[in-house]
Amino acid sequence: MKKISLIVAFLFLSILEAGFFPPTVTCTVTGVSGSTISLSRPFPISGMSGVVIHKYGNGLSAIRSIAVGGSPGSARVYKGDLLDHNGLPFPRGLASVGDKVIAGYLYKNVLVIAPNAQTYSAITRSSSRHWIHPDLYAAFLVRQGDSSISKSNLEKFAKEAQVGLVYIVKSGTAILYDPISHRVISQKPFNVIGSETKYPFYTRFTSLKSGFFGRSAKGNYYSGVGAIK
């Protein structure tokens, strides 16, 4: 009976996933006004992050800046500390007409924050993505000495682990959070599988004794993820 329930949940999630993840879109810069760029094609969703790629000639190109989708056909650009290329000359400004923009860069790489193993398993089996296991995020938090999930440490972890999105299960809903733009870009109704909730979130660790991963740590999973909105 338990196996049948998991199969039904998997099929249901697969249907819901179809419109949950925004597509990755490639376009070009058609105009630049300060930190705002005009695009040949709009970002699918306002708040999506992407990258601006500059061609240097001789087959060389590199990420120049980060772009965050704004009003239709435009984006805001800024320099990100993960995007330095010391071996290449850095052009003035953050973008130039003709630069390539990839909206949803790294969106295939998704960290999952879920309350239990059954829910995590159903999510990762429902869509073809490069799923980043929460064990890696938990180890990062221990190393940082952080005691709660936050937008700040999600951003730091995303840059370190090349995470594009964070799939967070909340009470009755699931959200896709972009840790670079700090925006929720998608959400949907969601039913947790099983009744167990692990604090602060599901991981396979059983022996971590640091911070809120200690054996005596107590708290509410849903309160913990509530800060991300």
Long-range contacts (C-beta under 8 A, 24 or more apart in sequence): 5-193, 6-118, 6-121, 6-122, 6-193, 9-122, 9-191, 9-193, 10-122, 10-125, 10-126, 13-122, 13-123, 13-126, 14-126, 14-127, 16-126, 16-188, 16-189, 16-190, 17-126, 17-127, 20-174, 20-176, 20-186, 20-188, 21-107, 21-127, 21-129, 21-165, 21-176, 21-186, 22-48, 22-104, 22-107, 22-176, 22-185, 22-186, 23-104, 24-102, 24-103, 24-104, 24-105, 24-107, 24-108, 25-102, 25-103, 25-104, 26-100, 26-101, 26-102, 26-103, 27-100, 27-101, 27-103, 28-98, 28-99, 28-100, 28-101, 29-95, 29-96, 29-97, 29-98, 29-99, 29-100, 29-101, 30-97, 31-97, 32-93, 32-95, 32-96, 32-97, 35-76, 35-77, 35-78, 35-94, 36-70, 36-74, 36-75, 36-76, 36-77, 37-67, 37-74, 37-75, 37-76, 37-77, 37-95, 37-101, 38-73, 38-74, 39-73, 39-74, 39-75, 39-101, 41-73, 42-69, 42-72, 42-73, 42-74, 43-69, 43-75, 43-103, 43-104, 44-69, 44-103, 44-104, 45-69, 45-185, 45-186, 46-70, 46-71, 47-178, 47-181, 47-183, 47-184, 47-185, 48-103, 48-104, 48-178, 48-181, 48-183, 48-185, 49-103, 49-104, 49-105, 49-164, 49-178, 49-180, 49-181, 50-75, 50-101, 50-102, 50-103, 50-104, 50-105, 51-83, 51-101, 51-102, 51-105, 52-77, 52-94, 52-95, 52-99, 52-100, 52-101, 53-99, 53-100, 53-101, 53-102, 54-91, 54-95, 54-96, 54-99, 55-98, 55-99, 55-100, 56-88, 56-89, 60-88, 61-100, 62-88, 64-90, 64-91, 64-94, 64-95, 64-99, 65-94, 65-95, 66-180, 67-95, 67-101, 67-103, 68-180, 68-181, 68-183, 69-103, 75-101, 75-103, 80-159, 80-180, 81-159, 82-159, 104-164, 105-164, 106-162, 106-163, 106-164, 107-164, 107-165, 108-164, 109-161, 109-162, 109-163, 109-164, 109-165, 110-163, 110-164, 110-165, 110-166, 110-167, 111-136, 111-137, 111-154, 111-157, 111-158, 111-161, 111-163, 111-165, 111-166, 111-167, 112-166, 112-167, 113-137, 113-149, 113-166, 113-167, 113-168, 113-169, 113-201, 113-202, 113-225, 114-167, 114-169, 114-192, 114-201, 114-202, 115-169, 115-192, 115-196, 115-197, 115-198, 115-201, 115-202, 115-221, 115-222, 116-192, 116-193, 116-194, 116-196, 116-197, 116-198, 116-202, 117-202, 118-193, 118-194, 118-196, 119-169, 119-192, 119-193, 119-194, 119-202, 120-202, 122-193, 123-167, 123-169, 123-174, 132-161, 132-163, 133-204, 134-201, 134-202, 134-203, 135-203, 135-204, 135-205, 136-161, 137-161, 138-201, 138-203, 138-205, 138-208, 138-213, 139-205, 141-211, 141-212, 141-213, 142-208, 142-210, 142-211, 142-213, 145-210, 145-211, 146-211, 147-211, 147-212, 148-200, 148-212, 148-224, 148-227, 149-200, 149-201, 149-224, 149-225, 149-227, 149-228, 150-227, 151-179, 151-182, 151-227, 151-228, 154-179, 154-228, 155-179, 155-180, 155-182, 166-228, 168-225, 168-228, 169-225, 170-222, 170-225, 170-226, 171-222, 175-228, 175-229, 177-228, 184-228, 184-229, 197-221, 197-222, 199-224, 200-224, 201-225
